[in-house]
Amino acid sequence: MNAYSGKTAIVTGAASGIGRTIAEALAQAGFTVFGTSRRTAGNGPAGVTMLACDVTDDDSVGSLVSAVLAQTGRIDLLVNNAGVGLVGGAEESSIAQVRALFDVNLFGTIRMTNAVLPPMRRRGEGRIVNIGSILGLIPAPYSAHYSAAKHALEGYSESLDHEVRAFGIRVSLIEPGNTRSGFEQNGLEPDAVLAEYDRARADAVALMKDMVSTGDDPKVVADAVLKAVTDARPRRRYTAGNRARQVSLLRRFVPAGMFDKSLRQQMRLPV
């Protein structure tokens, strides 16, 4: 019998891209997988039960967790993948727009986590895997708000892991680099556009599309999730993909001035 047969996983944002690939990989590993999207997907991942859930709504999250528990009686794994992107100058977004981004990328993770922790604590075991970003470790120009949310997710995940380890629960963060997921097509556009940033913003968007098109296969992220789930002693962070690992190493070992210059050259900014 598969080691994960009879175990239940929830994957948010599973209708497409990275989330879909993660959900399918977990199903193949033997989990009973429930994927979520804002609206129930008609063509969901293979072997995955899709349920509607808005991670920005407390009642929607509560209903989802109750439905899963009613069907399986347990939640062994939560993968917080739902997220939204935003490319633009930091002053080109209203507070309302930034709040909306954080409501999905950070508070949505917190809502889902708060909802699954009680049943996990009662069972004395569980895994929570949060999908972060290399931009949460190394922010780039024209991603200030997205990077800020992912930075916050880094701190939240590490603190939470310390707190819940006594209950047999572990928390890990996955840090993907650029991934061929279509994520950039569903991102927000700044709601307070300034002409002063038009050229640099256009360059940033073009560079992001180019890097995504040549990025890692989503399977790289799914493999990192499986490793976080199956490791007997899971790490708090897993960098997913060669590019993300290279950038992480460069940030740690290359002199700050040299790294700064290289980043600005790549973003076509004056050095």
C-alpha positions as a printed NumPy array, in Angstrom:
array([[  0.   ,   0.   ,   0.   ],
       [  1.241,   3.507,  -0.825],
       [  2.633,   5.298,   2.236],
       [  0.29 ,   8.248,   1.642],
       [ -2.857,   6.283,   0.863],
       [ -5.607,   7.486,   3.167],
       [ -3.921,  10.82 ,   3.828],
       [ -5.616,  14.055,   2.817],
       [ -4.083,  17.13 ,   1.184],
       [ -5.476,  20.545,   0.274],
       [ -3.797,  22.613,  -2.456],
       [ -5.014,  26.177,  -2.971],
       [ -4.918,  27.738,  -6.431],
       [ -4.877,  24.301,  -8.067],
       [ -6.81 ,  25.034, -11.262],
       [ -3.722,  25.815, -13.33 ],
       [  0.03 ,  26.351, -13.335],
       [  2.164,  25.386, -10.36 ],
       [ -0.808,  24.538,  -8.149],
       [ -2.252,  22.131, -10.705],
       [  1.096,  20.356, -11.075],
       [  1.53 ,  20.097,  -7.297],
       [ -1.987,  18.685,  -6.857],
       [ -1.43 ,  16.055,  -9.554],
       [  1.945,  15.052,  -8.07 ],
       [  0.408,  14.606,  -4.614],
       [ -2.439,  12.528,  -6.062],
       [  0.098,  10.313,  -7.84 ],
       [  1.947,   9.933,  -4.533],
       [ -1.213,   8.49 ,  -2.971],
       [ -2.828,  11.473,  -1.231],
       [ -6.529,  12.157,  -1.439],
       [ -6.218,  15.664,  -2.866],
       [ -8.674,  18.539,  -2.751],
       [ -7.723,  21.452,  -4.998],
       [ -9.235,  24.89 ,  -4.752],
       [ -9.995,  27.794,  -7.052],
       [-12.24 ,  30.827,  -6.689],
       [-14.711,  29.079,  -8.958],
       [-14.941,  25.305,  -9.249],
       [-12.807,  24.266, -12.209],
       [-14.572,  22.154, -14.837],
       [-11.329,  20.583, -16.016],
       [ -9.354,  20.097, -12.827],
       [ -6.108,  18.203, -12.261],
       [ -6.159,  14.438, -12.77 ],
       [ -7.217,  12.538,  -9.652],
       [ -8.019,  15.734,  -7.743],
       [-11.373,  16.843,  -6.322],
       [-11.826,  20.537,  -7.046],
       [-13.772,  22.733,  -4.617],
       [-14.542,  26.441,  -4.752],
       [-12.748,  28.564,  -2.159],
       [-11.904,  32.251,  -1.925],
       [ -8.865,  32.475,   0.366],
       [ -9.705,  36.138,   1.07 ],
       [-13.029,  35.182,   2.696],
       [-13.204,  33.668,   6.203],
       [-16.532,  31.92 ,   5.604],
       [-15.378,  30.427,   2.305],
       [-12.216,  29.046,   3.918],
       [-14.184,  27.649,   6.864],
       [-16.679,  25.963,   4.538],
       [-13.892,  24.362,   2.521],
       [-12.144,  22.897,   5.563],
       [-15.451,  21.66 ,   6.986],
       [-16.301,  19.97 ,   3.673],
       [-12.938,  18.197,   3.509],
       [-13.193,  17.03 ,   7.113],
       [-16.742,  15.79 ,   6.502],
       [-15.514,  13.646,   3.605],
       [-12.215,  12.344,   4.978],
       [-12.136,  13.133,   8.707],
       [ -8.565,  14.449,   8.514],
       [ -6.224,  16.985,   6.927],
       [ -2.603,  15.85 ,   6.753],
       [ -1.171,  18.436,   4.39 ],
       [ -1.939,  21.993,   3.333],
       [ -0.13 ,  23.554,   0.376],
       [ -0.712,  27.319,   0.275],
       [ -0.166,  28.102,  -3.382],
       [ -2.882,  30.655,  -4.284],
       [ -1.326,  33.964,  -5.208],
       [ -1.402,  36.951,  -7.508],
       [  1.404,  38.961,  -9.11 ],
       [  1.955,  42.668,  -9.678],
       [  4.616,  44.413, -11.772],
       [  4.95 ,  48.165, -11.494],
       [  6.634,  51.007,  -9.681],
       [  6.082,  51.   ,  -5.941],
       [  4.257,  54.35 ,  -6.031],
       [  2.024,  53.215,  -8.899],
       [ -0.277,  51.163,  -6.65 ],
       [ -2.896,  52.527,  -4.3  ],
       [ -3.047,  51.286,  -0.724],
       [ -6.28 ,  49.505,  -1.662],
       [ -4.501,  47.565,  -4.401],
       [ -1.588,  46.634,  -2.151],
       [ -4.04 ,  45.53 ,   0.521],
       [ -5.833,  43.322,  -2.02 ],
       [ -2.535,  41.714,  -3.051],
       [ -1.58 ,  41.019,   0.572],
       [ -5.067,  39.641,   1.221],
       [ -4.376,  36.832,  -1.258],
       [ -0.62 ,  36.304,  -0.982],
       [ -0.206,  36.597,   2.792],
       [ -3.511,  36.796,   4.645],
       [ -4.988,  34.056,   2.453],
       [ -2.193,  31.766,   3.607],
       [ -2.815,  32.76 ,   7.225],
       [ -6.57 ,  32.141,   6.897],
       [ -6.071,  28.693,   5.435],
       [ -3.415,  27.813,   7.994],
       [ -5.517,  28.948,  10.945],
       [ -8.373,  26.801,   9.645],
       [ -6.361,  23.56 ,   9.356],
       [ -4.231,  23.865,  12.5  ],
       [ -6.949,  22.762,  14.974],
       [ -7.623,  19.388,  13.256],
       [ -3.886,  18.881,  12.763],
       [ -3.222,  19.582,  16.446],
       [ -5.944,  17.14 ,  17.46 ],
       [ -4.268,  14.419,  15.409],
       [ -0.797,  15.394,  16.624],
       [  0.659,  15.606,  13.127],
       [  0.566,  17.591,   9.898],
       [  2.57 ,  19.392,   7.255],
       [  2.054,  22.906,   5.889],
       [  3.961,  23.946,   2.768],
       [  3.87 ,  27.591,   1.681],
       [  4.792,  28.555,  -1.871],
       [  6.987,  31.634,  -1.629],
       [  9.288,  33.103,  -4.26 ],
       [ 12.937,  33.843,  -4.782],
       [ 11.713,  37.471,  -4.769],
       [ 10.912,  36.981,  -1.101],
       [ 14.632,  36.484,  -0.579],
       [ 15.994,  38.839,  -3.234],
       [ 13.615,  41.677,  -4.177],
       [ 13.827,  43.125,  -7.663],
       [ 12.838,  46.528,  -9.057],
       [  9.166,  46.871,  -9.999],
       [  8.118,  44.049,  -7.686],
       [  8.12 ,  45.95 ,  -4.385],
       [  4.668,  44.917,  -3.163],
       [  4.859,  41.329,  -4.387],
       [  8.319,  40.995,  -2.835],
       [  7.083,  42.54 ,   0.414],
       [  4.278,  39.976,   0.676],
       [  6.694,  37.131,   0.006],
       [  9.195,  38.554,   2.52 ],
       [  6.401,  38.551,   5.095],
       [  5.567,  34.962,   4.174],
       [  9.178,  33.986,   4.879],
       [  9.024,  35.395,   8.398],
       [  5.56 ,  33.993,   9.075],
       [  6.512,  30.49 ,   7.928],
       [  9.686,  30.289,   9.993],
       [  8.045,  31.627,  13.144],
       [  5.072,  29.295,  12.743],
       [  7.291,  26.266,  12.313],
       [  8.888,  26.942,  15.699],
       [  5.484,  27.356,  17.335],
       [  3.707,  24.247,  16.036],
       [  6.566,  21.76 ,  16.068],
       [  5.586,  20.747,  19.611],
       [  2.266,  19.481,  18.171],
       [  3.901,  17.261,  15.543],
       [  3.324,  19.82 ,  12.778],
       [  6.038,  21.143,  10.465],
       [  6.014,  24.169,   8.183],
       [  8.222,  24.562,   5.103],
       [  8.613,  27.313,   2.524],
       [  9.329,  26.666,  -1.161],
       [ 11.284,  29.389,  -3.009],
       [ 10.784,  28.961,  -6.772],
       [ 12.532,  31.074,  -9.351],
       [ 10.995,  31.829, -12.723],
       [  8.592,  29.034, -13.613],
       [  6.655,  28.321, -16.808],
       [  3.252,  28.611, -15.201],
       [  1.318,  31.391, -16.944],
       [  1.41 ,  33.269, -13.639],
       [  2.425,  36.527, -15.336],
       [ -0.741,  36.47 , -17.461],
       [ -2.968,  36.648, -14.399],
       [ -1.143,  39.407, -12.531],
       [ -2.483,  42.775, -11.499],
       [ -1.63 ,  45.981, -13.323],
       [ -0.83 ,  49.107, -11.292],
       [ -3.953,  51.16 , -10.61 ],
       [ -2.167,  54.523, -10.361],
       [  0.09 ,  54.452, -13.425],
       [  2.663,  57.24 , -13.76 ],
       [  4.175,  58.21 , -17.111],
       [  7.584,  58.579, -15.478],
       [  7.764,  54.796, -15.088],
       [  6.349,  53.777, -18.469],
       [  9.606,  52.746, -20.119],
       [ 11.147,  51.006, -17.1  ],
       [  7.876,  49.241, -16.31 ],
       [  7.561,  48.011, -19.89 ],
       [ 11.142,  46.716, -19.737],
       [ 10.389,  44.943, -16.432],
       [  7.268,  43.306, -17.86 ],
       [  9.104,  42.212, -21.013],
       [ 12.003,  40.802, -18.985],
       [  9.627,  38.916, -16.708],
       [  7.775,  37.37 , -19.657],
       [ 11.083,  36.334, -21.219],
       [ 12.375,  34.782, -17.982],
       [  9.09 ,  32.955, -17.384],
       [  9.054,  31.565, -20.929],
       [ 12.544,  30.108, -20.393],
       [ 11.999,  29.241, -16.726],
       [ 11.726,  25.953, -14.875],
       [  9.002,  23.419, -15.489],
       [  6.342,  23.56 , -12.727],
       [  7.339,  19.964, -11.928],
       [ 10.483,  21.398, -10.311],
       [  8.294,  23.119,  -7.715],
       [  6.114,  20.03 ,  -7.281],
       [  9.244,  17.948,  -6.645],
       [ 10.357,  20.422,  -3.963],
       [  6.934,  20.169,  -2.317],
       [  7.128,  16.364,  -2.327],
       [ 10.572,  16.539,  -0.742],
       [  9.29 ,  18.875,   1.983],
       [  6.399,  16.484,   2.607],
       [  8.446,  13.28 ,   2.657],
       [ 11.609,  14.404,   4.482],
       [ 11.663,  12.92 ,   7.971],
       [ 13.314,  16.13 ,   9.179],
       [ 11.957,  18.784,   6.798],
       [ 13.923,  21.957,   6.212],
       [ 12.295,  25.326,   6.732],
       [ 13.244,  26.406,   3.186],
       [ 13.595,  24.606,  -0.129],
       [ 14.904,  26.555,  -3.118],
       [ 13.295,  25.165,  -6.279],
       [ 15.175,  25.189,  -9.569],
       [ 18.728,  25.868, -10.719],
       [ 18.186,  29.56 , -11.411],
       [ 16.746,  30.199,  -7.948],
       [ 19.646,  28.314,  -6.328],
       [ 22.205,  30.246,  -8.381],
       [ 20.694,  33.62 ,  -7.503],
       [ 20.483,  32.651,  -3.834],
       [ 24.164,  31.68 ,  -3.795],
       [ 25.188,  34.829,  -5.656],
       [ 23.323,  37.009,  -3.171],
       [ 25.143,  35.365,  -0.268],
       [ 28.67 ,  35.3  ,  -1.668],
       [ 28.999,  38.072,  -4.284],
       [ 29.914,  41.536,  -2.892],
       [ 26.829,  43.694,  -2.437],
       [ 27.975,  46.396,  -4.857],
       [ 28.672,  43.892,  -7.603],
       [ 25.333,  42.143,  -7.079],
       [ 23.492,  45.473,  -7.146],
       [ 25.193,  46.493, -10.4  ],
       [ 24.409,  43.158, -12.053],
       [ 20.751,  43.332, -11.04 ],
       [ 20.35 ,  46.874, -12.364],
       [ 22.029,  45.944, -15.653],
       [ 19.69 ,  42.996, -16.07 ],
       [ 16.689,  45.264, -15.409],
       [ 18.075,  47.838, -17.906],
       [ 18.383,  50.463, -15.183],
       [ 21.233,  53.034, -14.997],
       [ 24.063,  51.794, -12.787]])
